[in-house]
Amino acid sequence: MVNYTPAVVGKSEGTLGPSIGTRISEFMSKGNKSISNNSTILEASELLIKYELTGAPVVNEHGTMIGFLSEKDCLKYVLDSKYYNHAPSSVTHYMSTQVMTIAPEDSLTQVVELFLRNNFQVYPVVEEGRVVGTVSRRVILKAVSELNESSW
């Protein structure tokens, strides 16, 4: 575990905010957008653009997560398809299948560590194989900046 001491500039002692042990379920987006495994890469790209997402879980017809599609996954294909006039293909050909997920009961500290170790912008929150939300690096940054603790 890495020991970080965040600056607590401008925080008053009585302010209630998140704590280190706060569960990630308090920060996750519950109205998450997911991509159907039947979607084309262009349809998925449009969804990411429309909702300003950096990526989204790919789910099957039972709602079980089978992969994750990021903006980066879409970018090369969309460029190639526009340039070479390729027909859109299924997201299952472009999604990542080895996906790091987090659980709703994971702590804020655990998720901060994951974001610091990996170059991901969003993690799917999964419970019993089903996506129950997502959590972004921006949301975690905001939560950490509002911490009451002066050290971990």
Secondary structure as UniProt FT lines:
FT   TURN            9..10
FT   TURN            13..14
FT   TURN            20..21
FT   HELIX           24..26
FT   STRAND          35..36
FT   TURN            37..38
FT   HELIX           41..50
FT   TURN            51..52
FT   STRAND          55..59
FT   TURN            61..62
FT   STRAND          64..70
FT   HELIX           71..84
FT   HELIX           91..93
FT   TURN            104..105
FT   HELIX           108..117
FT   STRAND          122..127
FT   TURN            128..129
FT   STRAND          130..136
FT   HELIX           137..145
//
